[in-house]
Amino acid sequence: MSSRKLPWYRKLAFISMTLTLVWGIIELISLGGLHVCRGEFTFAGLREEQRILAKGARLVSSGEEVIHPYLGWIKNPDLAEPEQINGREIRVNALGFRDDGETIYQRNRREFLLGIAGGSVASNMSWDAEDLILELLSGHSAIQGRSIRIIRMATPGYKQPQQLQLLTYLLALGGEFDAVINLDGFNEATLAVQENAKNETAIAYPRGWHTRTITMFDPKDSKDAFALLEIKATRQRMAQTILQPPWCWSPACNLFWLFREQQNIERLTDLGVRLFSQQRTGFGNHGPLETFTSEEDMADKAAELWFRSSLQMQRLCAANGIIYLHALQPDQYVQGSKPLTEAELSEAYAEDAGTLSVVRLTYPRLMQLGRMLTEEGVAFSDQTMVFKEVNETLYIDPWCHVNKRGSEILATSVLKDLMHLLEVERGKTSE
């Protein structure tokens, strides 16, 4: 008896069912693989990561930041995502600053224009103590009923002379201020030494300039430079592809993308390390060569740069009729500056991170030079002891950042000095 052949359509149906079953099993296994690789995995989270890569925001270590010809770096408004701050959606403006305004304003009778410069502590204070700043200044008789506009010049990671450069840049663009508060100290004390001087990068250069400019190559390294750019282009192209249907719906395709992405990150890291070692002494990444006799010498040079930068800010402000107040920010490593709580000792005090020794080496120099700034006519406010009598937890990490309460205490003390300057200025104009 001869075997009966199955009709072609049944064979096709059988093959289709088999392939569908196999594909379904592969997808289920891949879904499990995604959970294994990512722990608390969600497609929404993965999709957001792919979306950011597709538009190029994480193809470099600086992420949303972009090299700036005068300021070192700034936020890229084309890549930076909006943030919810004080119940408002705050975007990065056209000049690259995260602010609810456009940075460039002219003096007028309706507003008091207050610039706040510095690093992340100054930036955080401008937001965390925003209501307090507005309340204290609005009630001051020297403001004469004007509303307060805070112009946020402070940028996380900035150190002198970036504040000086920024003030000059904004004035050149036509910006005006009634007063400028420059709150700084920690970045100048630590980053200039830890990230720059100890890595043979010029102290006056922006923090870690040798790492920020790793994609700016010496022509001798063109081969590796091309390979680095090729890997970045591959990552972006893969992210753009996986976002398209039907690939975006497939756990298997997403698992394959994740595997390739990790491979590319490893290749990128290895190549970056090699390029970094090749460029270690190059002028393009490190700036002019500086020699130091000791760590104390590094601290002296960093403090002197801070002093000269503030002095020039004062002179620039005076020439433009701007009230200038320079405040030295507090730091938990300054001895006797605050009774630290158990939470602060646990979360915000790192004896072995190198920060403690550098702060204790450099801050006394800043405090001494601050007194010299006063002698030079600079309105200088030493805020290192502002938390001396505060027993509650304020510091939230080992890098002198404070919580909202800390920002409010600091702002109250700084504004007290600013309001005194306003009274002095009003007395001059009434004479």
C-alpha positions in Angstrom: 0.0 0.0 0.0 1.6 3.3 -1.1 2.0 6.1 1.4 -0.3 9.0 0.8 1.4 12.4 0.3 0.2 15.4 2.3 -1.2 18.2 0.2 1.2 21.1 -0.3 -1.0 23.5 1.7 -0.9 21.1 4.7 2.8 20.9 4.5 3.0 24.7 4.4 0.7 25.0 7.4 2.7 22.4 9.3 6.0 24.2 8.6 4.4 27.5 9.5 3.1 26.2 12.8 6.5 24.6 13.6 8.3 27.8 12.8 5.8 29.9 14.8 6.2 27.6 17.8 10.0 27.7 17.6 10.0 31.4 17.2 7.6 31.7 20.2 10.0 29.6 22.3 12.9 31.8 21.2 11.0 34.9 22.1 10.1 33.6 25.6 13.7 32.5 26.2 14.9 35.9 25.0 12.4 37.7 27.3 13.9 35.7 30.2 17.3 36.6 29.0 16.4 40.3 29.1 15.3 40.0 32.7 18.5 38.2 33.6 20.7 40.8 31.9 18.8 43.8 33.3 17.2 42.7 36.5 14.1 44.9 36.8 13.6 44.9 33.1 10.9 46.9 31.3 10.4 47.5 27.6 9.7 51.2 28.4 13.0 51.6 30.1 14.9 49.8 27.3 13.0 51.9 24.7 14.0 55.1 26.4 17.7 54.1 26.4 17.5 53.2 22.7 15.7 56.5 21.9 18.4 58.5 23.7 21.2 56.6 21.9 19.4 57.0 18.6 19.5 60.8 18.8 23.2 60.7 19.9 22.9 61.9 23.5 24.9 59.0 25.1 27.4 58.4 22.4 30.0 60.3 24.4 30.9 60.2 28.1 29.7 63.8 28.5 26.2 62.9 27.5 24.1 66.1 27.2 27.1 68.3 27.4 29.0 69.8 24.4 32.3 71.5 24.1 32.0 75.3 24.2 34.6 77.6 22.6 34.7 80.0 25.6 33.3 78.2 28.6 34.8 74.7 28.3 31.5 72.9 28.0 27.8 73.7 28.3 24.5 71.8 28.1 23.4 70.9 24.5 19.8 72.1 24.1 19.3 69.7 21.2 20.0 66.7 23.5 19.2 67.8 27.1 15.9 66.5 28.4 13.6 68.8 30.4 13.6 68.4 34.2 10.8 68.9 36.7 12.0 71.5 39.2 9.8 73.2 41.8 6.7 72.0 39.9 7.8 73.4 36.6 9.3 71.8 33.5 12.7 73.4 33.1 14.5 73.1 29.8 18.0 74.0 28.7 17.7 77.4 27.0 19.3 78.4 23.7 22.6 79.4 25.3 22.9 76.0 27.0 21.8 76.8 30.6 19.1 75.0 32.5 16.9 77.9 33.5 13.4 79.1 33.1 14.6 82.2 31.3 16.8 83.1 28.3 19.9 84.3 30.4 20.3 87.6 28.5 18.3 90.5 30.0 18.7 94.2 30.1 18.1 96.3 33.2 14.7 97.7 33.6 12.5 99.4 36.2 10.3 96.3 36.6 12.9 93.7 37.5 16.0 93.2 39.7 18.4 91.0 37.8 20.3 88.7 40.1 23.0 86.4 38.6 24.1 83.4 40.6 27.4 81.9 39.5 29.4 78.9 40.6 29.2 75.1 40.5 26.6 72.6 41.5 26.1 73.9 45.1 25.3 77.4 43.7 23.0 75.9 41.1 21.2 73.8 43.7 20.8 76.8 46.0 19.3 78.8 43.2 16.5 76.2 42.8 16.1 74.8 46.4 16.1 78.2 48.0 14.3 79.9 45.1 11.2 80.9 47.1 13.3 82.1 50.0 15.5 84.2 47.7 12.5 85.8 46.1 10.8 86.5 49.4 13.9 88.0 51.1 14.8 90.3 48.2 11.3 91.3 47.3 10.8 92.7 50.8 13.9 94.8 50.8 13.4 98.5 50.5 16.3 98.9 48.0 14.5 96.7 45.5 11.7 99.3 45.4 8.9 97.0 44.5 10.6 95.3 41.5 10.2 91.6 40.9 13.3 89.4 41.2 14.6 87.6 38.2 17.2 84.9 39.0 19.7 84.4 36.1 21.2 81.0 36.6 24.9 81.1 35.6 25.9 78.3 37.9 26.7 75.1 36.2 27.7 71.8 37.9 31.4 71.2 37.6 32.4 74.8 36.8 35.4 76.2 38.5 37.4 79.4 38.1 38.1 80.9 35.6 34.9 79.6 34.1 32.7 81.9 36.2 34.9 84.8 35.0 34.7 83.7 31.4 31.0 83.3 31.6 30.4 86.7 33.1 32.5 88.2 30.3 30.7 86.2 27.7 27.2 87.2 28.8 28.2 90.9 29.1 29.6 90.7 25.5 26.3 89.3 24.3 24.5 92.3 25.8 23.4 90.8 29.1 23.1 93.0 32.1 22.8 92.4 35.9 22.0 94.4 38.9 23.9 92.0 41.2 26.0 88.8 40.8 26.6 86.3 43.6 29.5 84.0 43.0 29.3 81.0 45.3 32.3 78.7 44.9 35.4 77.1 46.5 35.0 73.3 46.6 35.6 72.8 42.8 38.5 75.2 42.9 40.0 73.4 45.9 39.5 69.8 44.8 38.9 69.5 41.1 41.8 71.7 40.1 44.1 69.5 42.1 42.6 66.0 41.9 41.3 66.0 38.4 43.7 68.4 36.7 47.1 68.9 38.3 47.5 65.2 39.3 46.7 64.2 35.7 49.2 66.7 34.2 46.3 68.9 33.0 46.6 72.7 33.4 44.9 73.9 36.6 43.2 76.8 34.7 41.6 74.4 32.3 38.0 73.1 32.9 37.8 70.1 35.2 39.1 66.8 33.6 39.8 68.5 30.3 41.9 65.6 29.2 38.9 63.3 29.4 36.4 65.7 27.9 38.5 66.2 24.8 39.4 62.5 24.3 37.5 62.6 20.9 39.7 65.6 19.8 42.6 63.6 18.4 46.2 64.1 17.5 46.7 63.5 13.8 49.1 60.7 14.6 46.2 58.8 16.1 43.9 59.1 13.1 43.5 55.3 12.7 42.2 54.9 16.3 40.2 58.1 16.0 38.3 56.7 13.0 37.7 53.4 14.8 36.3 55.3 17.8 33.9 57.3 15.6 32.9 54.2 13.7 31.9 52.4 16.9 29.8 55.4 18.0 28.1 55.5 14.6 27.4 51.8 14.8 25.7 52.2 18.2 23.6 55.0 17.0 22.6 53.2 13.8 21.7 50.0 15.8 19.5 52.0 18.2 17.7 53.7 15.3 17.0 50.3 13.7 15.8 48.5 16.8 13.3 51.3 17.4 11.5 50.5 14.1 8.7 47.9 13.9 8.7 44.9 13.8 12.1 44.7 15.5 11.0 46.9 18.5 8.4 44.3 19.5 10.7 41.3 19.5 12.4 40.3 22.8 14.9 38.2 20.7 15.9 41.2 18.6 16.1 43.4 21.7 18.3 40.8 23.4 20.6 40.7 20.4 20.7 44.5 20.4 21.6 44.5 24.0 24.4 42.0 23.5 25.9 44.0 20.6 25.5 47.2 22.6 27.6 45.7 25.5 30.2 44.6 23.0 30.4 48.0 21.5 30.7 49.7 24.9 33.6 47.4 25.8 35.3 48.1 22.5 34.8 51.8 23.0 36.2 51.7 26.5 39.3 49.7 25.5 39.9 52.1 22.6 39.3 55.1 24.7 41.8 53.9 27.4 44.4 53.4 24.7 43.9 56.8 23.1 43.9 58.4 26.6 47.3 56.8 27.4 48.7 57.9 24.0 47.5 61.5 24.6 48.6 61.8 28.2 51.1 64.5 27.7 49.7 66.1 24.5 49.0 69.9 24.6 45.6 69.4 22.8 44.2 67.4 25.8 46.2 68.7 28.7 47.1 72.3 27.9 50.5 73.9 28.8 52.8 71.8 30.9 52.9 72.8 34.6 55.4 71.6 37.1 54.8 71.4 40.9 57.2 70.8 43.7 54.6 69.2 46.0 50.8 68.8 46.6 51.1 72.0 48.7 52.4 73.8 45.6 49.4 72.5 43.6 47.0 73.9 46.3 48.8 77.2 46.3 48.5 77.6 42.5 44.8 76.6 42.5 44.0 79.1 45.3 45.9 81.9 43.6 43.9 81.3 40.4 40.7 81.4 42.4 41.8 84.7 44.0 42.8 86.4 40.7 39.6 85.2 39.0 37.4 86.7 41.7 39.3 90.0 41.6 38.8 90.3 37.9 35.1 89.5 38.3 34.8 92.3 40.9 36.6 94.8 38.5 34.4 93.7 35.6 31.2 94.1 37.7 32.4 97.5 39.0 33.0 98.7 35.5 29.5 97.8 34.5 27.7 99.1 37.6 27.0 95.6 39.0 27.0 94.7 42.7 29.4 91.7 43.1 29.4 89.4 46.1 31.8 86.5 46.4 30.9 83.8 48.9 33.1 80.8 49.9 30.9 77.8 50.2 30.8 75.5 53.2 32.4 72.1 53.2 32.0 69.2 55.6 35.8 68.5 55.6 36.6 71.9 57.1 37.4 71.1 60.7 34.9 72.5 63.2 32.5 73.7 60.5 29.6 71.4 61.4 28.6 68.8 64.0 28.1 65.9 61.6 25.2 63.5 62.2 25.4 59.8 61.9 23.7 59.9 58.5 26.3 62.5 57.3 29.2 60.5 58.6 27.8 57.4 56.9 26.7 58.9 53.5 28.6 62.2 53.2 32.1 61.7 54.7 34.8 59.8 52.9 38.1 59.9 54.6 39.9 57.7 52.1 38.6 59.3 48.9 41.3 62.0 48.7 38.8 64.8 49.0 39.3 65.3 52.7 43.1 65.8 52.5 42.8 68.2 49.5 40.1 70.3 51.1 42.1 70.6 54.4 45.1 71.5 52.3 43.4 74.1 50.1 40.6 75.6 52.1 42.8 77.4 54.6 44.5 79.0 51.6 41.1 80.1 50.2 40.0 81.6 53.5 43.3 83.5 53.8 43.1 84.8 50.2 39.4 85.7 50.9 40.6 88.1 53.5 43.0 89.5 51.0 40.1 89.9 48.5 38.4 92.1 51.1 41.5 94.2 51.4 41.4 94.6 47.6 37.8 95.9 47.8 35.9 92.7 46.9 32.8 92.0 48.9 33.8 88.6 50.3 31.6 86.4 52.4 33.2 83.4 54.1 30.4 80.9 54.6 32.6 78.0 55.7 31.1 78.2 59.3 27.5 78.8 58.3 26.5 75.3 59.6 28.6 75.4 62.7 25.6 75.5 65.1 23.3 73.2 63.0 22.8 69.7 64.4 20.4 68.4 61.8 21.5 66.4 58.7 22.3 68.8 55.8 25.1 67.1 53.7 23.9 64.4 51.3 27.1 63.2 49.7 30.9 63.4 50.1 31.2 66.3 47.6 29.7 69.1 49.8 26.1 69.0 48.3 23.4 69.8 50.8 19.7 69.2 51.0 17.0 71.8 50.6 17.3 72.9 54.2 21.0 73.3 53.8 20.5 75.5 50.7 18.0 77.6 52.5 20.3 78.2 55.5 23.2 79.1 53.1 21.0 81.3 51.0 19.7 83.2 54.0 23.3 83.9 55.2 24.5 84.9 51.7 21.5 87.2 51.1 22.1 88.9 54.4 25.4 90.1 53.0 23.9 91.0 49.6 21.2 93.1 51.2 23.9 94.9 53.2 25.6 95.7 49.9 22.2 97.0 48.5 21.9 99.3 51.5 25.4 100.6 50.9 24.8 101.1 47.2 21.5 103.0 48.0 23.4 105.2 50.4 25.9 106.1 47.6 23.2 107.0 45.1 21.3 109.2 47.6 24.3 111.3 48.5 
